[in-house]
């Protein structure tokens, strides 16, 4: 705890993004619910008298734990942009950003409600001294009235650093619960929507800097991901790390890199305002985020719950990150 206090002090004293280089992070925070009943959502299990006995004390421990992970991820400087998923509402985001270690980051919040029946949403935290929000959109696949979309949305945020624009698309594709093929069609719809929207941004602004990141519930080499990257418009920065056997999520003893960050080729070839080296992509894994896997040899992410048993951890996912730079000569 003393180390984190020193880290917080140093981050507070930092004058700004060193050399116009900053970290972009994505983190599935595993069911970050508050303890209040929302009658418009299926949140009953995350109530004090619900099946998970989700109390105020457990909630506060969770908020503090997630902030600790993010602070550790930032090393000497908090991430400038953080995408998160599995958050219930704006209240939990405010508690996370303003009532924890993260208050030193002066974060703004971008959040839109999703059609997901459980009420778990996507959101973006951004450091307000560096970025200004220009536009926000929530996108879902077009459906008929008889078959509405009932899963997570895509969250699009257009942001600027001085006069330079960065586009961010946050994703949380439908779960593989019930088997990989159970929601394959839904994931395909979302992947097609990502590609269409990215293509629209690039067509309107050739050389646009676009970051697509999220929990895709698919590996980088799965067809859904390779097809989404398509003809080279997007580069999946997670490919190399996945090939080495690292992962952000552990399923039945096997690590899988289902949390990924993709960027437009303009960011990797140096033609965009912002640049990103795919080799800077990393999955944060430090000892306090891990715990022994009781069922399989090795370690796994220290989750909040093991089944319905409260474990007191942070998330069943590890965060992923990439380093982004404002291209030399751009001001």
TORKOL-4160 file (C-alpha; in steps of 0.2 Angstrom, whole numbers, padded with zeros to 4 digits, m for minus):
331
<pt num="1" X="0000" Y="0000" Z="0000"/>
<pt num="2" X="0015" Y="0012" Z="0004"/>
<pt num="3" X="0021" Y="0008" Z="m0014"/>
<pt num="4" X="0005" Y="0013" Z="m0021"/>
<pt num="5" X="0004" Y="0029" Z="m0011"/>
<pt num="6" X="0022" Y="0034" Z="m0017"/>
<pt num="7" X="0016" Y="0030" Z="m0035"/>
<pt num="8" X="0001" Y="0041" Z="m0033"/>
<pt num="9" X="0011" Y="0055" Z="m0027"/>
<pt num="10" X="0023" Y="0054" Z="m0042"/>
<pt num="11" X="0009" Y="0053" Z="m0054"/>
<pt num="12" X="0001" Y="0069" Z="m0047"/>
<pt num="13" X="0018" Y="0078" Z="m0049"/>
<pt num="14" X="0020" Y="0073" Z="m0067"/>
<pt num="15" X="0019" Y="0088" Z="m0079"/>
<pt num="16" X="0010" Y="0079" Z="m0093"/>
<pt num="17" X="0011" Y="0065" Z="m0106"/>
<pt num="18" X="0030" Y="0063" Z="m0108"/>
<pt num="19" X="0036" Y="0067" Z="m0125"/>
<pt num="20" X="0018" Y="0066" Z="m0131"/>
<pt num="21" X="0017" Y="0047" Z="m0128"/>
<pt num="22" X="0003" Y="0039" Z="m0118"/>
<pt num="23" X="m0005" Y="0022" Z="m0114"/>
<pt num="24" X="m0021" Y="0016" Z="m0120"/>
<pt num="25" X="m0029" Y="0003" Z="m0110"/>
<pt num="26" X="m0044" Y="m0009" Z="m0110"/>
<pt num="27" X="m0051" Y="m0019" Z="m0095"/>
<pt num="28" X="m0065" Y="m0030" Z="m0093"/>
<pt num="29" X="m0069" Y="m0026" Z="m0075"/>
<pt num="30" X="m0080" Y="m0041" Z="m0072"/>
<pt num="31" X="m0098" Y="m0036" Z="m0066"/>
<pt num="32" X="m0095" Y="m0019" Z="m0058"/>
<pt num="33" X="m0112" Y="m0017" Z="m0051"/>
<pt num="34" X="m0118" Y="m0005" Z="m0037"/>
<pt num="35" X="m0129" Y="m0012" Z="m0023"/>
<pt num="36" X="m0145" Y="m0003" Z="m0028"/>
<pt num="37" X="m0159" Y="m0011" Z="m0037"/>
<pt num="38" X="m0163" Y="m0005" Z="m0054"/>
<pt num="39" X="m0180" Y="m0011" Z="m0060"/>
<pt num="40" X="m0175" Y="m0008" Z="m0078"/>
<pt num="41" X="m0161" Y="m0021" Z="m0077"/>
<pt num="42" X="m0159" Y="m0039" Z="m0072"/>
<pt num="43" X="m0147" Y="m0035" Z="m0058"/>
<pt num="44" X="m0155" Y="m0045" Z="m0044"/>
<pt num="45" X="m0140" Y="m0056" Z="m0041"/>
<pt num="46" X="m0129" Y="m0041" Z="m0037"/>
<pt num="47" X="m0139" Y="m0034" Z="m0023"/>
<pt num="48" X="m0136" Y="m0036" Z="m0004"/>
<pt num="49" X="m0149" Y="m0050" Z="m0003"/>
<pt num="50" X="m0146" Y="m0057" Z="m0020"/>
<pt num="51" X="m0138" Y="m0074" Z="m0024"/>
<pt num="52" X="m0121" Y="m0066" Z="m0024"/>
<pt num="53" X="m0123" Y="m0056" Z="m0007"/>
<pt num="54" X="m0116" Y="m0040" Z="m0015"/>
<pt num="55" X="m0114" Y="m0029" Z="m0001"/>
<pt num="56" X="m0107" Y="m0011" Z="0001"/>
<pt num="57" X="m0091" Y="m0017" Z="0009"/>
<pt num="58" X="m0088" Y="m0029" Z="m0006"/>
<pt num="59" X="m0092" Y="m0016" Z="m0018"/>
<pt num="60" X="m0080" Y="m0003" Z="m0010"/>
<pt num="61" X="m0067" Y="m0017" Z="m0010"/>
<pt num="62" X="m0070" Y="m0020" Z="m0029"/>
<pt num="63" X="m0069" Y="m0002" Z="m0033"/>
<pt num="64" X="m0053" Y="0000" Z="m0024"/>
<pt num="65" X="m0045" Y="m0015" Z="m0032"/>
<pt num="66" X="m0049" Y="m0010" Z="m0050"/>
<pt num="67" X="m0041" Y="0007" Z="m0047"/>
<pt num="68" X="m0026" Y="m0002" Z="m0040"/>
<pt num="69" X="m0025" Y="m0012" Z="m0056"/>
<pt num="70" X="m0026" Y="0003" Z="m0067"/>
<pt num="71" X="m0013" Y="0013" Z="m0056"/>
<pt num="72" X="m0001" Y="m0002" Z="m0058"/>
<pt num="73" X="m0004" Y="m0003" Z="m0077"/>
<pt num="74" X="0001" Y="0015" Z="m0079"/>
<pt num="75" X="0018" Y="0013" Z="m0070"/>
<pt num="76" X="0024" Y="0031" Z="m0068"/>
<pt num="77" X="0009" Y="0039" Z="m0077"/>
<pt num="78" X="m0009" Y="0034" Z="m0077"/>
<pt num="79" X="m0016" Y="0028" Z="m0094"/>
<pt num="80" X="m0023" Y="0043" Z="m0104"/>
<pt num="81" X="m0037" Y="0033" Z="m0111"/>
<pt num="82" X="m0046" Y="0018" Z="m0103"/>
<pt num="83" X="m0059" Y="0008" Z="m0111"/>
<pt num="84" X="m0069" Y="m0003" Z="m0098"/>
<pt num="85" X="m0084" Y="m0016" Z="m0100"/>
<pt num="86" X="m0096" Y="m0024" Z="m0088"/>
<pt num="87" X="m0100" Y="m0008" Z="m0079"/>
<pt num="88" X="m0118" Y="m0006" Z="m0073"/>
<pt num="89" X="m0120" Y="0013" Z="m0074"/>
<pt num="90" X="m0112" Y="0030" Z="m0073"/>
<pt num="91" X="m0112" Y="0030" Z="m0054"/>
<pt num="92" X="m0100" Y="0016" Z="m0053"/>
<pt num="93" X="m0089" Y="0025" Z="m0065"/>
<pt num="94" X="m0089" Y="0041" Z="m0055"/>
<pt num="95" X="m0085" Y="0031" Z="m0039"/>
<pt num="96" X="m0070" Y="0023" Z="m0048"/>
<pt num="97" X="m0064" Y="0039" Z="m0056"/>
<pt num="98" X="m0066" Y="0051" Z="m0042"/>
<pt num="99" X="m0066" Y="0041" Z="m0025"/>
<pt num="100" X="m0050" Y="0031" Z="m0028"/>
<pt num="101" X="m0032" Y="0032" Z="m0033"/>
<pt num="102" X="m0038" Y="0037" Z="m0050"/>
<pt num="103" X="m0043" Y="0054" Z="m0044"/>
<pt num="104" X="m0026" Y="0060" Z="m0048"/>
<pt num="105" X="m0029" Y="0057" Z="m0066"/>
<pt num="106" X="m0043" Y="0070" Z="m0068"/>
<pt num="107" X="m0053" Y="0058" Z="m0079"/>
<pt num="108" X="m0068" Y="0062" Z="m0089"/>
<pt num="109" X="m0082" Y="0049" Z="m0091"/>
<pt num="110" X="m0091" Y="0044" Z="m0107"/>
<pt num="111" X="m0105" Y="0031" Z="m0105"/>
<pt num="112" X="m0120" Y="0026" Z="m0114"/>
<pt num="113" X="m0133" Y="0013" Z="m0108"/>
<pt num="114" X="m0133" Y="m0003" Z="m0118"/>
<pt num="115" X="m0148" Y="m0014" Z="m0123"/>
<pt num="116" X="m0140" Y="m0029" Z="m0113"/>
<pt num="117" X="m0154" Y="m0036" Z="m0101"/>
<pt num="118" X="m0142" Y="m0037" Z="m0087"/>
<pt num="119" X="m0137" Y="m0019" Z="m0089"/>
<pt num="120" X="m0118" Y="m0021" Z="m0091"/>
<pt num="121" X="m0111" Y="m0007" Z="m0102"/>
<pt num="122" X="m0096" Y="0000" Z="m0110"/>
<pt num="123" X="m0087" Y="0016" Z="m0105"/>
<pt num="124" X="m0072" Y="0027" Z="m0108"/>
<pt num="125" X="m0062" Y="0036" Z="m0096"/>
<pt num="126" X="m0050" Y="0049" Z="m0103"/>
<pt num="127" X="m0038" Y="0062" Z="m0095"/>
<pt num="128" X="m0046" Y="0079" Z="m0097"/>
<pt num="129" X="m0030" Y="0089" Z="m0098"/>
<pt num="130" X="m0025" Y="0080" Z="m0113"/>
<pt num="131" X="m0041" Y="0076" Z="m0123"/>
<pt num="132" X="m0057" Y="0084" Z="m0128"/>
<pt num="133" X="m0073" Y="0074" Z="m0133"/>
<pt num="134" X="m0080" Y="0080" Z="m0150"/>
<pt num="135" X="m0093" Y="0066" Z="m0153"/>
<pt num="136" X="m0101" Y="0051" Z="m0145"/>
<pt num="137" X="m0111" Y="0037" Z="m0153"/>
<pt num="138" X="m0119" Y="0021" Z="m0147"/>
<pt num="139" X="m0121" Y="0008" Z="m0161"/>
<pt num="140" X="m0130" Y="m0008" Z="m0162"/>
<pt num="141" X="m0134" Y="m0019" Z="m0178"/>
<pt num="142" X="m0150" Y="m0015" Z="m0187"/>
<pt num="143" X="m0164" Y="m0027" Z="m0182"/>
<pt num="144" X="m0183" Y="m0029" Z="m0185"/>
<pt num="145" X="m0195" Y="m0024" Z="m0172"/>
<pt num="146" X="m0199" Y="m0042" Z="m0169"/>
<pt num="147" X="m0180" Y="m0046" Z="m0166"/>
<pt num="148" X="m0172" Y="m0032" Z="m0156"/>
<pt num="149" X="m0154" Y="m0032" Z="m0152"/>
<pt num="150" X="m0152" Y="m0038" Z="m0134"/>
<pt num="151" X="m0134" Y="m0037" Z="m0131"/>
<pt num="152" X="m0120" Y="m0024" Z="m0129"/>
<pt num="153" X="m0118" Y="m0010" Z="m0140"/>
<pt num="154" X="m0102" Y="m0002" Z="m0149"/>
<pt num="155" X="m0097" Y="0014" Z="m0140"/>
<pt num="156" X="m0089" Y="0026" Z="m0152"/>
<pt num="157" X="m0079" Y="0041" Z="m0146"/>
<pt num="158" X="m0071" Y="0055" Z="m0156"/>
<pt num="159" X="m0058" Y="0064" Z="m0146"/>
<pt num="160" X="m0045" Y="0077" Z="m0150"/>
<pt num="161" X="m0028" Y="0082" Z="m0143"/>
<pt num="162" X="m0025" Y="0100" Z="m0148"/>
<pt num="163" X="m0030" Y="0099" Z="m0166"/>
<pt num="164" X="m0027" Y="0081" Z="m0169"/>
<pt num="165" X="m0041" Y="0068" Z="m0169"/>
<pt num="166" X="m0041" Y="0050" Z="m0162"/>
<pt num="167" X="m0056" Y="0039" Z="m0165"/>
<pt num="168" X="m0060" Y="0025" Z="m0152"/>
<pt num="169" X="m0072" Y="0011" Z="m0154"/>
<pt num="170" X="m0076" Y="0000" Z="m0139"/>
<pt num="171" X="m0082" Y="m0017" Z="m0140"/>
<pt num="172" X="m0089" Y="m0031" Z="m0130"/>
<pt num="173" X="m0095" Y="m0045" Z="m0141"/>
<pt num="174" X="m0108" Y="m0058" Z="m0135"/>
<pt num="175" X="m0102" Y="m0071" Z="m0123"/>
<pt num="176" X="m0097" Y="m0088" Z="m0128"/>
<pt num="177" X="m0107" Y="m0095" Z="m0113"/>
<pt num="178" X="m0115" Y="m0111" Z="m0119"/>
<pt num="179" X="m0101" Y="m0115" Z="m0131"/>
<pt num="180" X="m0091" Y="m0105" Z="m0144"/>
<pt num="181" X="m0104" Y="m0107" Z="m0157"/>
<pt num="182" X="m0119" Y="m0102" Z="m0146"/>
<pt num="183" X="m0118" Y="m0084" Z="m0151"/>
<pt num="184" X="m0107" Y="m0085" Z="m0166"/>
<pt num="185" X="m0120" Y="m0076" Z="m0177"/>
<pt num="186" X="m0121" Y="m0062" Z="m0165"/>
<pt num="187" X="m0103" Y="m0059" Z="m0164"/>
<pt num="188" X="m0102" Y="m0060" Z="m0183"/>
<pt num="189" X="m0115" Y="m0046" Z="m0184"/>
<pt num="190" X="m0105" Y="m0035" Z="m0172"/>
<pt num="191" X="m0089" Y="m0038" Z="m0182"/>
<pt num="192" X="m0097" Y="m0033" Z="m0198"/>
<pt num="193" X="m0104" Y="m0017" Z="m0189"/>
<pt num="194" X="m0086" Y="m0013" Z="m0183"/>
<pt num="195" X="m0079" Y="m0015" Z="m0200"/>
<pt num="196" X="m0093" Y="m0004" Z="m0208"/>
<pt num="197" X="m0091" Y="0010" Z="m0195"/>
<pt num="198" X="m0072" Y="0009" Z="m0196"/>
<pt num="199" X="m0073" Y="0010" Z="m0215"/>
<pt num="200" X="m0085" Y="0025" Z="m0214"/>
<pt num="201" X="m0073" Y="0034" Z="m0203"/>
<pt num="202" X="m0058" Y="0031" Z="m0214"/>
<pt num="203" X="m0067" Y="0035" Z="m0230"/>
<pt num="204" X="m0072" Y="0052" Z="m0223"/>
<pt num="205" X="m0055" Y="0055" Z="m0217"/>
<pt num="206" X="m0041" Y="0045" Z="m0226"/>
<pt num="207" X="m0027" Y="0042" Z="m0214"/>
<pt num="208" X="m0038" Y="0043" Z="m0199"/>
<pt num="209" X="m0031" Y="0036" Z="m0182"/>
<pt num="210" X="m0044" Y="0023" Z="m0176"/>
<pt num="211" X="m0042" Y="0012" Z="m0161"/>
<pt num="212" X="m0054" Y="m0003" Z="m0160"/>
<pt num="213" X="m0052" Y="m0012" Z="m0143"/>
<pt num="214" X="m0062" Y="m0023" Z="m0132"/>
<pt num="215" X="m0067" Y="m0040" Z="m0126"/>
<pt num="216" X="m0071" Y="m0049" Z="m0142"/>
<pt num="217" X="m0074" Y="m0067" Z="m0135"/>
<pt num="218" X="m0063" Y="m0073" Z="m0149"/>
<pt num="219" X="m0045" Y="m0076" Z="m0151"/>
<pt num="220" X="m0034" Y="m0066" Z="m0164"/>
<pt num="221" X="m0033" Y="m0080" Z="m0176"/>
<pt num="222" X="m0052" Y="m0084" Z="m0176"/>
<pt num="223" X="m0061" Y="m0081" Z="m0192"/>
<pt num="224" X="m0072" Y="m0067" Z="m0184"/>
<pt num="225" X="m0056" Y="m0057" Z="m0180"/>
<pt num="226" X="m0046" Y="m0060" Z="m0196"/>
<pt num="227" X="m0061" Y="m0055" Z="m0207"/>
<pt num="228" X="m0065" Y="m0040" Z="m0196"/>
<pt num="229" X="m0047" Y="m0034" Z="m0200"/>
<pt num="230" X="m0051" Y="m0038" Z="m0218"/>
<pt num="231" X="m0039" Y="m0032" Z="m0232"/>
<pt num="232" X="m0027" Y="m0023" Z="m0220"/>
<pt num="233" X="m0037" Y="m0008" Z="m0215"/>
<pt num="234" X="m0035" Y="m0014" Z="m0197"/>
<pt num="235" X="m0019" Y="m0021" Z="m0188"/>
<pt num="236" X="m0022" Y="m0033" Z="m0174"/>
<pt num="237" X="m0009" Y="m0028" Z="m0161"/>
<pt num="238" X="m0013" Y="m0044" Z="m0151"/>
<pt num="239" X="m0008" Y="m0056" Z="m0164"/>
<pt num="240" X="0010" Y="m0058" Z="m0159"/>
<pt num="241" X="0007" Y="m0060" Z="m0140"/>
<pt num="242" X="m0007" Y="m0072" Z="m0143"/>
<pt num="243" X="0005" Y="m0083" Z="m0154"/>
<pt num="244" X="0017" Y="m0084" Z="m0139"/>
<pt num="245" X="0004" Y="m0092" Z="m0128"/>
<pt num="246" X="0000" Y="m0077" Z="m0117"/>
<pt num="247" X="m0018" Y="m0072" Z="m0113"/>
<pt num="248" X="m0030" Y="m0060" Z="m0104"/>
<pt num="249" X="m0042" Y="m0074" Z="m0099"/>
<pt num="250" X="m0040" Y="m0092" Z="m0093"/>
<pt num="251" X="m0052" Y="m0105" Z="m0098"/>
<pt num="252" X="m0050" Y="m0123" Z="m0091"/>
<pt num="253" X="m0032" Y="m0120" Z="m0088"/>
<pt num="254" X="m0028" Y="m0112" Z="m0105"/>
<pt num="255" X="m0024" Y="m0094" Z="m0108"/>
<pt num="256" X="m0034" Y="m0085" Z="m0121"/>
<pt num="257" X="m0031" Y="m0067" Z="m0128"/>
<pt num="258" X="m0049" Y="m0062" Z="m0130"/>
<pt num="259" X="m0046" Y="m0044" Z="m0125"/>
<pt num="260" X="m0037" Y="m0036" Z="m0140"/>
<pt num="261" X="m0033" Y="m0019" Z="m0147"/>
<pt num="262" X="m0033" Y="m0016" Z="m0166"/>
<pt num="263" X="m0027" Y="0000" Z="m0175"/>
<pt num="264" X="m0029" Y="0007" Z="m0192"/>
<pt num="265" X="m0014" Y="0005" Z="m0204"/>
<pt num="266" X="m0011" Y="0024" Z="m0204"/>
<pt num="267" X="m0006" Y="0022" Z="m0185"/>
<pt num="268" X="0007" Y="0008" Z="m0189"/>
<pt num="269" X="0014" Y="0015" Z="m0205"/>
<pt num="270" X="0017" Y="0033" Z="m0198"/>
<pt num="271" X="0005" Y="0042" Z="m0209"/>
<pt num="272" X="m0008" Y="0046" Z="m0196"/>
<pt num="273" X="m0007" Y="0060" Z="m0183"/>
<pt num="274" X="m0006" Y="0046" Z="m0170"/>
<pt num="275" X="0006" Y="0031" Z="m0171"/>
<pt num="276" X="0006" Y="0015" Z="m0162"/>
<pt num="277" X="0019" Y="0001" Z="m0163"/>
<pt num="278" X="0010" Y="m0016" Z="m0162"/>
<pt num="279" X="0025" Y="m0023" Z="m0152"/>
<pt num="280" X="0020" Y="m0011" Z="m0138"/>
<pt num="281" X="0004" Y="m0021" Z="m0135"/>
<pt num="282" X="0005" Y="m0030" Z="m0119"/>
<pt num="283" X="m0006" Y="m0039" Z="m0106"/>
<pt num="284" X="m0003" Y="m0033" Z="m0089"/>
<pt num="285" X="0001" Y="m0047" Z="m0077"/>
<pt num="286" X="0008" Y="m0043" Z="m0060"/>
<pt num="287" X="0008" Y="m0055" Z="m0045"/>
<pt num="288" X="m0007" Y="m0047" Z="m0035"/>
<pt num="289" X="m0018" Y="m0049" Z="m0050"/>
<pt num="290" X="m0016" Y="m0067" Z="m0050"/>
<pt num="291" X="m0021" Y="m0082" Z="m0039"/>
<pt num="292" X="m0018" Y="m0101" Z="m0040"/>
<pt num="293" X="m0030" Y="m0110" Z="m0051"/>
<pt num="294" X="m0038" Y="m0124" Z="m0040"/>
<pt num="295" X="m0043" Y="m0135" Z="m0055"/>
<pt num="296" X="m0028" Y="m0134" Z="m0066"/>
<pt num="297" X="m0009" Y="m0131" Z="m0064"/>
<pt num="298" X="m0004" Y="m0113" Z="m0064"/>
<pt num="299" X="m0011" Y="m0096" Z="m0060"/>
<pt num="300" X="m0026" Y="m0087" Z="m0066"/>
<pt num="301" X="m0033" Y="m0069" Z="m0065"/>
<pt num="302" X="m0039" Y="m0065" Z="m0047"/>
<pt num="303" X="m0058" Y="m0064" Z="m0050"/>
<pt num="304" X="m0071" Y="m0056" Z="m0039"/>
<pt num="305" X="m0081" Y="m0072" Z="m0039"/>
<pt num="306" X="m0077" Y="m0091" Z="m0041"/>
<pt num="307" X="m0094" Y="m0097" Z="m0047"/>
<pt num="308" X="m0105" Y="m0089" Z="m0034"/>
<pt num="309" X="m0092" Y="m0089" Z="m0020"/>
<pt num="310" X="m0085" Y="m0072" Z="m0016"/>
<pt num="311" X="m0066" Y="m0072" Z="m0019"/>
<pt num="312" X="m0062" Y="m0054" Z="m0016"/>
<pt num="313" X="m0052" Y="m0051" Z="m0032"/>
<pt num="314" X="m0052" Y="m0039" Z="m0046"/>
<pt num="315" X="m0058" Y="m0047" Z="m0062"/>
<pt num="316" X="m0058" Y="m0063" Z="m0071"/>
<pt num="317" X="m0049" Y="m0054" Z="m0085"/>
<pt num="318" X="m0032" Y="m0045" Z="m0086"/>
<pt num="319" X="m0030" Y="m0028" Z="m0094"/>
<pt num="320" X="m0022" Y="m0025" Z="m0111"/>
<pt num="321" X="m0013" Y="m0010" Z="m0116"/>
<pt num="322" X="m0004" Y="m0001" Z="m0131"/>
<pt num="323" X="0008" Y="0014" Z="m0132"/>
<pt num="324" X="0002" Y="0028" Z="m0143"/>
<pt num="325" X="0012" Y="0043" Z="m0149"/>
<pt num="326" X="0008" Y="0059" Z="m0157"/>
<pt num="327" X="0018" Y="0059" Z="m0173"/>
<pt num="328" X="0034" Y="0069" Z="m0173"/>
<pt num="329" X="0031" Y="0086" Z="m0180"/>
<pt num="330" X="0012" Y="0086" Z="m0176"/>
<pt num="331" X="0007" Y="0099" Z="m0164"/>
